[in-house]
């Protein structure tokens, strides 16, 4: 009898365990489905925001370059002669000025027969003497400013041309065309660190639905409806329908099955310039990349029999992770929108102001002292505004270190030359120079911020900025000492916090960016009073980041 009861008890216990396992598997499967749908929905919303922001940022770069090309075509040097030494010097100066903000590969001029007669980067492209009449868009080049994707060099690379016709300012006679050559990948790479988008996930089409940028270089220059492109994409009807909708000017996210990557989320948006859709941006993310870690974690728990208590714990952890990600994603949305607004609403007008001031300076040629003083004042104001924009972008974008051996004094001089040091402030640099490994561009940002902070602290009083350096076997120590007032004890503990500032002007991101850069160099930055001194310490033998 007892044996029968034991069998019943063990049977009930086994049934209970089986029931728990079945219920656990059911709950786990139900949970994974909900998590999967929730993550896909959340990713679609975030990807929509990032795609729009990236498109707006790149759009502002292209618009600014179009303004620059128009300014060159209307310049006195180009109007008078396309091949004179003055014109070549002017093109070189324009090339360097444009490259200080947006990376551009070359600027070249063609005459009225569409033959290249002058260029800046002749070592890379060697275009002089090339005739463009056989290029498909040649007739469009002669009538209006715009953009076109073309292969114009022997390396066979598909590049974007920004162009503006050169017409006689008085008679309107066609004289030639000015072109700027752009590598789309270099402009996009400038922003992907901000929006955390992989370069391989981006595809860009021009207004003729030709591919300007894609993961596979063989697709460049191909129309989306071409046999090669359709074969590559697998003649996917869902994808074709999604892309055609975006080509009509719609912005949408769509999930479909890709024959190469499996299920993907694709977000597309049109980029309008001068009330016409000039470019189309697509960002495509594999779904398995979004939910892969979640599925693998839940599968491990399946192998551990999916006990109800453990499943509840896992669900709690997932909820916590989702909540943490949600908060981070909200931050990403704000930063993405902020960076987009800065790029679109500030940089573009700044480029227009800078181009206009340059033209005013060339026309004035020091004939009117008042105009000369005012243009210099405007240029200083533009430089300060550009510094504010860069301080925000330097904070939100994270890029790997590009280490090289640099001279400390050369970096200090280069940084100080980019600022206006008032006459009431004396700048003292180290007597003995030090050579050390660092990312020169990032260190210039640090030095510029520390110098600007010292200048603003000293203000209109007579003062001094004293830069000292020393080294030992392990580290290099650089200090920036200024004669400004001490920092309050309350503020000194917050001074490196993002968005903290005790001044009426500024973003509150300068010193925070400095700390991020020094930390990336495996170093530290600190501040003390009596006198106010910022001290940087970095390893002497800095290893390159992997």
VEXDREN-2710 file (C-alpha; in Angstrom, 1 decimal):
% VEXDREN-2710
k/r/px/py/pz
1/UNK/0.0/0.0/0.0
2/UNK/2.8/2.3/1.0
3/UNK/4.6/1.4/-2.2
4/UNK/1.5/2.3/-4.1
5/UNK/1.3/5.6/-2.3
6/UNK/5.0/6.3/-3.0
7/UNK/4.4/5.6/-6.7
8/UNK/1.5/8.0/-6.7
9/UNK/3.5/10.6/-4.9
10/UNK/6.5/10.2/-7.3
11/UNK/4.0/10.3/-10.1
12/UNK/2.4/13.5/-8.9
13/UNK/5.9/15.0/-8.3
14/UNK/7.0/14.0/-11.8
15/UNK/3.8/15.4/-13.2
16/UNK/4.4/18.6/-11.2
17/UNK/7.9/18.9/-12.5
18/UNK/6.8/18.3/-16.1
19/UNK/4.0/20.8/-15.7
20/UNK/6.5/23.4/-14.3
21/UNK/8.9/22.7/-17.2
22/UNK/6.1/22.9/-19.8
23/UNK/4.7/26.1/-18.3
24/UNK/8.3/27.4/-18.0
25/UNK/8.9/26.7/-21.7
26/UNK/5.5/28.3/-22.6
27/UNK/6.2/31.4/-20.5
28/UNK/9.8/31.6/-21.9
29/UNK/8.5/31.3/-25.5
30/UNK/5.8/33.9/-24.9
31/UNK/8.4/36.2/-23.2
32/UNK/10.9/35.8/-26.1
33/UNK/8.1/36.7/-28.6
34/UNK/7.1/39.8/-26.7
35/UNK/10.7/40.9/-26.1
36/UNK/11.5/40.3/-29.8
37/UNK/8.6/42.4/-30.9
38/UNK/9.3/45.1/-28.4
39/UNK/13.0/45.3/-29.4
40/UNK/12.1/45.4/-33.1
41/UNK/9.6/48.2/-32.5
42/UNK/12.0/50.2/-30.4
43/UNK/14.8/49.7/-32.8
44/UNK/12.6/50.9/-35.7
45/UNK/11.7/54.1/-33.8
46/UNK/15.3/54.8/-32.9
47/UNK/16.6/53.9/-36.4
48/UNK/14.0/56.3/-37.9
49/UNK/15.4/59.2/-35.8
50/UNK/19.0/58.3/-36.5
51/UNK/18.4/58.0/-40.2
52/UNK/16.6/61.4/-40.4
53/UNK/19.4/63.0/-38.3
54/UNK/22.2/61.5/-40.4
55/UNK/20.5/62.5/-43.6
56/UNK/20.0/66.1/-42.3
57/UNK/23.6/66.3/-41.3
58/UNK/25.0/65.1/-44.6
59/UNK/22.4/67.3/-46.4
60/UNK/23.8/70.4/-44.7
61/UNK/27.3/69.4/-45.8
62/UNK/26.3/69.1/-49.4
63/UNK/24.3/72.4/-49.3
64/UNK/27.3/74.2/-47.9
65/UNK/29.6/72.7/-50.6
66/UNK/27.1/73.9/-53.3
67/UNK/27.3/77.4/-51.8
68/UNK/31.1/77.2/-51.9
69/UNK/31.1/76.1/-55.6
70/UNK/28.8/79.0/-56.5
71/UNK/31.0/81.5/-54.7
72/UNK/34.1/80.2/-56.6
73/UNK/32.2/80.4/-60.0
74/UNK/31.3/84.1/-59.2
75/UNK/34.8/85.0/-57.9
76/UNK/36.8/87.7/-59.7
77/UNK/39.8/85.4/-60.4
78/UNK/37.6/82.7/-62.1
79/UNK/35.6/85.3/-64.0
80/UNK/38.7/86.9/-65.5
81/UNK/40.7/83.8/-66.4
82/UNK/40.3/80.0/-65.8
83/UNK/44.0/79.1/-66.0
84/UNK/46.0/82.1/-64.6
85/UNK/48.3/81.6/-61.6
86/UNK/46.1/83.9/-59.5
87/UNK/43.1/81.6/-60.2
88/UNK/45.2/78.5/-59.3
89/UNK/46.3/80.2/-56.0
90/UNK/42.7/81.1/-55.3
91/UNK/41.5/77.5/-55.9
92/UNK/44.2/76.2/-53.6
93/UNK/43.1/78.6/-50.8
94/UNK/39.5/77.8/-51.3
95/UNK/40.3/74.0/-51.2
96/UNK/42.1/74.4/-47.9
97/UNK/39.3/76.6/-46.4
98/UNK/36.6/74.1/-47.4
99/UNK/38.7/71.1/-46.1
100/UNK/38.9/72.8/-42.7
101/UNK/35.2/72.0/-42.2
102/UNK/34.2/69.4/-44.8
103/UNK/36.5/66.8/-46.4
104/UNK/36.7/67.3/-50.2
105/UNK/39.0/65.5/-52.5
106/UNK/39.6/68.1/-55.3
107/UNK/38.4/71.3/-57.0
108/UNK/38.8/71.6/-60.8
109/UNK/37.7/73.9/-63.6
110/UNK/36.5/73.1/-67.2
111/UNK/36.3/75.6/-70.1
112/UNK/33.3/76.1/-72.5
113/UNK/34.3/72.9/-74.4
114/UNK/34.0/70.9/-71.1
115/UNK/37.8/70.3/-71.1
116/UNK/39.5/70.3/-67.7
117/UNK/41.9/73.3/-67.6
118/UNK/42.8/73.6/-64.0
119/UNK/42.7/71.6/-60.8
120/UNK/44.1/71.6/-57.2
121/UNK/44.9/67.9/-56.5
122/UNK/46.5/67.0/-59.8
123/UNK/48.8/64.4/-58.2
124/UNK/45.8/62.2/-57.2
125/UNK/43.5/62.6/-60.2
126/UNK/45.5/64.1/-63.1
127/UNK/42.4/65.5/-64.8
128/UNK/43.8/68.4/-66.8
129/UNK/43.1/67.8/-70.5
130/UNK/40.2/65.4/-69.8
131/UNK/37.0/66.2/-71.8
132/UNK/33.7/65.6/-70.0
133/UNK/31.4/65.7/-73.0
134/UNK/30.9/61.9/-72.9
135/UNK/29.7/61.9/-69.3
136/UNK/26.0/61.3/-69.1
137/UNK/25.2/64.4/-67.0
138/UNK/27.4/66.8/-69.1
139/UNK/24.4/68.8/-70.5
140/UNK/23.0/69.3/-66.9
141/UNK/26.4/70.6/-65.8
142/UNK/26.1/73.6/-68.2
143/UNK/22.7/74.9/-67.1
144/UNK/22.4/74.8/-63.3
145/UNK/24.2/74.1/-60.1
146/UNK/23.8/70.6/-58.6
147/UNK/25.2/67.2/-57.8
148/UNK/26.0/64.1/-59.9
149/UNK/27.6/60.7/-59.3
150/UNK/30.4/60.0/-61.8
151/UNK/33.5/57.9/-62.5
152/UNK/36.0/60.6/-63.6
153/UNK/39.4/59.0/-62.7
154/UNK/41.4/56.0/-63.8
155/UNK/40.9/54.2/-60.5
156/UNK/37.3/53.6/-61.5
157/UNK/35.9/54.8/-58.1
158/UNK/32.4/56.3/-58.2
159/UNK/32.4/59.8/-56.6
160/UNK/30.0/62.7/-56.1
161/UNK/30.5/65.9/-58.1
162/UNK/29.2/69.2/-56.7
163/UNK/29.2/71.7/-59.6
164/UNK/28.2/75.2/-60.6
165/UNK/28.3/76.8/-64.1
166/UNK/30.6/79.7/-64.7
167/UNK/28.8/82.5/-66.6
168/UNK/29.9/86.0/-67.4
169/UNK/28.5/88.2/-64.7
170/UNK/27.5/90.9/-67.3
171/UNK/26.7/89.1/-70.5
172/UNK/25.5/85.8/-69.0
173/UNK/27.8/83.9/-71.5
174/UNK/28.7/80.3/-70.6
175/UNK/32.4/80.2/-69.8
176/UNK/32.9/76.9/-68.0
177/UNK/32.1/74.9/-64.8
178/UNK/33.6/74.6/-61.3
179/UNK/33.5/71.1/-59.8
180/UNK/34.2/69.8/-56.3
181/UNK/34.9/66.0/-55.9
182/UNK/33.5/64.4/-52.7
183/UNK/34.1/60.9/-51.3
184/UNK/30.7/60.1/-49.7
185/UNK/32.3/57.7/-47.2
186/UNK/34.4/60.5/-45.7
187/UNK/31.4/62.7/-45.0
188/UNK/29.4/59.9/-43.6
189/UNK/32.3/58.7/-41.4
190/UNK/32.2/62.1/-39.8
191/UNK/28.8/61.4/-38.3
192/UNK/28.5/57.7/-37.7
193/UNK/30.3/57.9/-34.4
194/UNK/27.6/60.4/-33.2
195/UNK/24.6/58.2/-34.3
196/UNK/26.3/54.8/-33.6
197/UNK/25.4/53.5/-37.1
198/UNK/27.7/51.0/-38.8
199/UNK/29.1/52.2/-42.1
200/UNK/28.2/48.9/-43.8
201/UNK/24.5/49.4/-43.0
202/UNK/24.1/52.6/-45.1
203/UNK/23.1/52.9/-48.7
204/UNK/22.7/56.2/-50.5
205/UNK/21.0/56.8/-53.9
206/UNK/21.0/60.0/-56.0
207/UNK/17.9/61.6/-57.6
208/UNK/18.2/59.2/-60.6
209/UNK/18.1/56.2/-58.2
210/UNK/21.8/55.5/-58.9
211/UNK/23.8/54.0/-55.9
212/UNK/26.3/56.6/-54.6
213/UNK/27.4/54.7/-51.5
214/UNK/27.0/51.0/-50.5
215/UNK/28.7/48.2/-48.7
216/UNK/29.6/46.5/-52.0
217/UNK/31.7/48.8/-54.3
218/UNK/30.5/46.9/-57.4
219/UNK/27.0/48.5/-56.8
220/UNK/28.3/52.1/-57.1
221/UNK/26.9/53.9/-60.1
222/UNK/24.2/51.2/-60.7
223/UNK/20.6/52.0/-60.9
224/UNK/18.4/50.2/-58.3
225/UNK/16.3/48.7/-61.1
226/UNK/19.3/47.5/-63.1
227/UNK/19.8/43.8/-63.6
228/UNK/23.0/43.7/-61.6
229/UNK/21.5/45.5/-58.6
230/UNK/18.3/43.4/-58.6
231/UNK/20.4/40.3/-58.8
232/UNK/22.5/41.4/-55.9
233/UNK/19.4/42.2/-53.8
234/UNK/17.7/39.0/-54.8
235/UNK/14.8/40.6/-56.8
236/UNK/13.0/41.1/-53.4
237/UNK/9.5/42.3/-54.0
238/UNK/9.1/43.6/-50.5
239/UNK/12.4/45.5/-50.6
240/UNK/11.5/46.9/-54.1
241/UNK/8.1/48.1/-52.8
242/UNK/9.8/49.7/-49.7
243/UNK/12.5/51.5/-51.8
244/UNK/10.0/52.7/-54.4
245/UNK/7.9/54.3/-51.7
246/UNK/11.0/56.2/-50.3
247/UNK/11.9/57.2/-53.9
248/UNK/8.5/58.9/-54.1
249/UNK/9.5/61.1/-51.1
250/UNK/8.1/59.0/-48.2
251/UNK/9.9/58.3/-44.9
252/UNK/9.3/54.8/-43.5
253/UNK/10.6/51.8/-41.7
254/UNK/9.9/48.4/-43.0
255/UNK/10.9/44.8/-42.0
256/UNK/11.5/42.2/-44.7
257/UNK/13.5/39.0/-45.4
258/UNK/16.8/39.7/-47.1
259/UNK/18.4/36.7/-48.9
260/UNK/21.9/37.7/-47.6
261/UNK/21.2/38.9/-44.0
262/UNK/17.9/37.3/-43.1
263/UNK/15.2/39.4/-41.5
264/UNK/16.2/43.1/-41.5
265/UNK/14.7/46.5/-40.5
266/UNK/15.2/49.1/-43.3
267/UNK/14.6/52.8/-42.7
268/UNK/14.6/55.1/-45.7
269/UNK/14.2/58.9/-46.1
270/UNK/14.5/61.4/-48.9
271/UNK/16.9/64.4/-48.7
272/UNK/15.4/67.5/-50.3
273/UNK/17.6/70.3/-51.5
274/UNK/16.1/73.4/-53.2
275/UNK/12.6/71.7/-53.0
276/UNK/13.7/68.7/-54.9
277/UNK/14.6/65.2/-53.7
278/UNK/18.3/65.0/-54.4
279/UNK/19.4/62.0/-52.3
280/UNK/17.8/58.9/-50.6
281/UNK/19.2/57.5/-47.4
282/UNK/18.7/53.9/-46.3
283/UNK/19.9/52.3/-43.0
284/UNK/19.4/48.5/-42.8
285/UNK/20.0/46.5/-39.6
286/UNK/19.7/42.7/-39.3
287/UNK/17.1/41.6/-36.7
288/UNK/19.4/38.9/-35.4
289/UNK/21.9/41.7/-34.5
290/UNK/19.2/43.3/-32.3
291/UNK/17.9/40.2/-30.5
292/UNK/20.8/37.8/-30.8
293/UNK/22.0/38.2/-27.2
294/UNK/18.6/38.0/-25.7
295/UNK/17.8/34.7/-27.5
296/UNK/21.1/33.1/-26.6
297/UNK/20.6/34.0/-22.9
298/UNK/17.1/32.6/-22.9
299/UNK/18.3/29.4/-24.6
300/UNK/20.9/28.8/-21.9
301/UNK/18.1/29.0/-19.4
302/UNK/16.1/26.5/-21.4
303/UNK/18.9/24.0/-20.9
304/UNK/18.6/24.6/-17.1
305/UNK/14.9/23.3/-17.2
306/UNK/13.4/26.8/-17.2
307/UNK/12.3/26.7/-13.6
308/UNK/9.5/29.2/-13.0
309/UNK/11.4/31.2/-10.3
310/UNK/14.4/31.4/-12.6
311/UNK/12.3/32.4/-15.5
312/UNK/10.8/35.2/-13.4
313/UNK/14.3/36.3/-12.4
314/UNK/15.4/36.4/-16.0
315/UNK/12.3/38.4/-17.0
316/UNK/13.1/40.9/-14.2
317/UNK/16.6/41.2/-15.5
318/UNK/15.4/41.7/-19.1
319/UNK/12.9/44.3/-17.9
320/UNK/15.7/46.1/-16.1
321/UNK/18.0/45.9/-19.1
322/UNK/15.2/47.2/-21.4
323/UNK/14.6/50.1/-19.0
324/UNK/18.3/51.0/-18.9
325/UNK/18.4/50.8/-22.7
326/UNK/15.3/52.9/-22.9
327/UNK/16.9/55.6/-20.8
328/UNK/20.1/55.4/-22.9
329/UNK/18.0/55.5/-26.1
330/UNK/16.2/58.6/-24.9
331/UNK/19.6/60.2/-24.4
332/UNK/20.6/59.1/-27.9
333/UNK/17.5/60.7/-29.4
334/UNK/18.2/64.0/-27.7
335/UNK/21.9/64.0/-28.7
336/UNK/21.1/62.9/-32.2
337/UNK/18.5/65.7/-32.6
338/UNK/20.8/68.2/-31.0
339/UNK/23.7/67.3/-33.4
340/UNK/21.3/67.4/-36.3
341/UNK/20.0/70.8/-35.4
342/UNK/23.5/72.2/-34.9
343/UNK/24.7/70.8/-38.2
344/UNK/21.7/71.9/-40.2
345/UNK/20.7/75.2/-38.5
346/UNK/24.1/76.7/-37.5
347/UNK/26.9/75.3/-39.8
348/UNK/25.1/76.0/-43.0
349/UNK/24.5/79.7/-42.2
350/UNK/28.1/79.9/-40.9
351/UNK/29.4/78.7/-44.2
352/UNK/27.3/81.3/-46.0
353/UNK/28.6/84.1/-43.7
354/UNK/32.2/82.9/-44.1
355/UNK/31.9/82.8/-47.9
356/UNK/30.2/86.2/-48.0
357/UNK/32.9/87.9/-45.8
358/UNK/35.6/86.4/-48.0
359/UNK/34.0/88.0/-51.0
360/UNK/33.6/91.3/-49.2
361/UNK/37.3/91.3/-48.2
362/UNK/38.4/90.6/-51.7
363/UNK/36.2/93.4/-53.1
364/UNK/37.3/95.9/-50.3
365/UNK/41.1/95.1/-50.4
366/UNK/41.8/97.4/-47.4
367/UNK/40.2/100.4/-49.2
368/UNK/37.8/101.1/-46.3
369/UNK/39.3/100.7/-42.8
370/UNK/35.9/100.5/-41.1
371/UNK/34.8/97.7/-43.4
372/UNK/38.1/95.9/-42.9
373/UNK/37.6/96.1/-39.1
374/UNK/34.0/94.9/-39.2
375/UNK/34.8/91.9/-41.5
376/UNK/37.6/90.9/-39.0
377/UNK/35.2/91.2/-36.1
378/UNK/32.6/89.0/-38.0
379/UNK/35.2/86.4/-38.8
380/UNK/36.2/86.2/-35.1
381/UNK/32.5/85.8/-34.2
382/UNK/32.1/83.0/-36.8
383/UNK/35.2/81.3/-35.5
384/UNK/33.8/81.4/-31.9
385/UNK/30.4/80.0/-33.0
386/UNK/32.2/77.3/-34.9
387/UNK/34.2/76.5/-31.8
388/UNK/30.9/76.1/-29.9
389/UNK/29.6/73.7/-32.5
390/UNK/32.8/71.7/-32.5
391/UNK/32.7/71.4/-28.7
392/UNK/29.3/69.7/-28.9
393/UNK/30.3/67.4/-31.7
394/UNK/33.6/66.5/-30.0
395/UNK/31.7/65.5/-27.0
396/UNK/29.1/63.3/-28.7
397/UNK/31.3/61.6/-31.3
398/UNK/33.8/59.0/-30.2
399/UNK/36.5/57.9/-32.7
400/UNK/39.6/55.6/-32.3
401/UNK/42.9/57.3/-31.6
402/UNK/45.2/58.1/-34.5
403/UNK/48.5/58.0/-32.7
404/UNK/51.7/59.6/-34.0
405/UNK/54.8/61.2/-32.5
406/UNK/54.2/64.9/-32.0
407/UNK/56.1/68.0/-30.7
408/UNK/54.4/69.5/-27.6
409/UNK/55.4/73.0/-28.5
410/UNK/54.1/72.6/-32.1
411/UNK/50.8/71.4/-30.7
412/UNK/50.6/74.4/-28.4
413/UNK/51.5/76.9/-31.1
414/UNK/49.0/75.3/-33.5
415/UNK/46.2/75.5/-30.9
416/UNK/47.0/79.1/-29.9
417/UNK/47.1/80.2/-33.6
418/UNK/43.5/79.0/-34.0
419/UNK/42.4/81.3/-31.1
420/UNK/42.7/85.1/-30.6
421/UNK/45.0/85.7/-27.7
422/UNK/44.2/89.2/-26.2
423/UNK/47.1/91.7/-25.9
424/UNK/46.6/91.9/-22.1
425/UNK/47.5/88.2/-21.8
426/UNK/51.0/86.8/-22.0
427/UNK/51.3/83.2/-23.2
428/UNK/54.5/81.3/-22.0
429/UNK/55.3/77.9/-23.5
430/UNK/57.9/75.4/-22.3
431/UNK/61.5/76.2/-23.0
432/UNK/62.4/72.6/-23.6
433/UNK/60.3/70.7/-26.2
434/UNK/59.0/67.2/-25.6
435/UNK/58.2/64.6/-28.3
436/UNK/55.4/62.2/-27.3
437/UNK/52.8/59.8/-28.8
438/UNK/49.3/61.1/-29.0
439/UNK/46.4/61.9/-31.4
440/UNK/47.3/65.4/-32.6
441/UNK/43.8/66.4/-33.6
442/UNK/42.3/65.4/-30.3
443/UNK/45.1/67.0/-28.3
444/UNK/44.6/70.3/-30.2
445/UNK/41.0/70.2/-29.0
446/UNK/42.2/69.8/-25.4
447/UNK/44.7/72.6/-25.6
448/UNK/42.3/74.9/-27.4
449/UNK/39.7/74.4/-24.6
450/UNK/42.2/74.9/-21.8
451/UNK/43.6/78.1/-23.4
452/UNK/40.1/79.4/-24.1
453/UNK/39.1/78.7/-20.5
454/UNK/42.1/80.6/-19.2
455/UNK/41.5/83.6/-21.5
456/UNK/37.8/83.8/-20.4
457/UNK/38.9/83.5/-16.7
458/UNK/41.5/86.3/-16.9
459/UNK/39.1/88.4/-19.0
460/UNK/40.2/92.1/-19.5
461/UNK/42.8/92.1/-16.7
462/UNK/46.6/91.9/-17.3
463/UNK/47.4/88.2/-16.9
464/UNK/49.6/85.3/-17.9
465/UNK/49.1/81.7/-19.1
466/UNK/52.1/79.7/-18.2
467/UNK/52.4/76.2/-19.8
468/UNK/55.0/73.8/-18.2
469/UNK/56.1/70.3/-19.0
470/UNK/58.2/67.6/-17.5
471/UNK/58.7/63.8/-17.9
472/UNK/59.9/60.8/-16.0
473/UNK/60.3/57.2/-16.8
474/UNK/56.6/56.4/-16.8
475/UNK/54.7/59.5/-17.7
476/UNK/54.6/63.0/-19.3
477/UNK/53.1/65.9/-17.2
478/UNK/51.7/69.0/-18.9
479/UNK/50.3/71.9/-16.8
480/UNK/48.3/75.0/-17.8
481/UNK/48.6/77.7/-15.1
482/UNK/46.7/80.9/-15.4
483/UNK/46.5/84.1/-13.3
484/UNK/42.7/84.2/-13.3
485/UNK/40.6/84.0/-10.1
486/UNK/40.4/80.7/-8.1
487/UNK/37.6/78.3/-8.8
488/UNK/35.1/77.9/-5.9
489/UNK/35.2/74.8/-3.9
490/UNK/31.6/74.0/-4.9
491/UNK/32.4/74.3/-8.6
492/UNK/35.8/72.6/-8.7
493/UNK/34.3/69.2/-8.0
494/UNK/31.8/69.6/-10.9
495/UNK/34.1/71.3/-13.4
496/UNK/34.5/68.2/-15.6
497/UNK/30.8/67.2/-15.5
498/UNK/28.9/67.4/-18.9
499/UNK/26.9/70.6/-19.4
500/UNK/28.3/72.2/-16.2
501/UNK/29.4/75.9/-16.7
502/UNK/29.7/78.9/-14.4
503/UNK/29.9/81.3/-17.3
504/UNK/27.1/83.0/-19.2
505/UNK/28.5/81.8/-22.5
506/UNK/29.6/78.3/-23.5
507/UNK/28.1/74.8/-23.8
508/UNK/29.5/73.3/-20.6
509/UNK/31.1/70.5/-22.7
510/UNK/34.6/71.8/-23.3
511/UNK/36.3/70.5/-20.1
512/UNK/34.2/67.3/-20.2
513/UNK/35.5/66.7/-23.8
514/UNK/39.0/67.3/-22.5
515/UNK/38.6/64.6/-19.8
516/UNK/37.1/62.1/-22.4
517/UNK/40.1/62.6/-24.7
518/UNK/42.7/62.3/-21.9
519/UNK/41.0/59.2/-20.6
520/UNK/41.1/57.8/-24.1
521/UNK/44.9/58.4/-24.0
522/UNK/44.9/56.3/-20.7
523/UNK/45.8/59.5/-18.8
524/UNK/44.2/61.8/-16.2
525/UNK/43.4/65.6/-16.0
526/UNK/42.9/67.5/-12.7
527/UNK/42.6/71.1/-11.5
528/UNK/43.9/72.9/-8.5
529/UNK/43.8/76.5/-7.1
530/UNK/46.4/79.0/-6.0
531/UNK/47.0/79.6/-8.9
532/UNK/44.4/77.8/-11.1
533/UNK/46.3/74.9/-12.8
534/UNK/45.0/72.2/-15.0
535/UNK/47.4/69.2/-15.0
536/UNK/47.5/66.5/-17.7
537/UNK/49.3/63.2/-17.1
538/UNK/49.6/60.6/-19.9
539/UNK/51.7/57.4/-20.1
540/UNK/55.1/57.9/-21.8
541/UNK/54.8/54.6/-23.8
542/UNK/51.2/54.8/-24.9
543/UNK/50.1/51.6/-26.7
544/UNK/47.9/52.0/-29.7
545/UNK/44.3/51.0/-29.2
546/UNK/43.1/47.9/-30.8
END
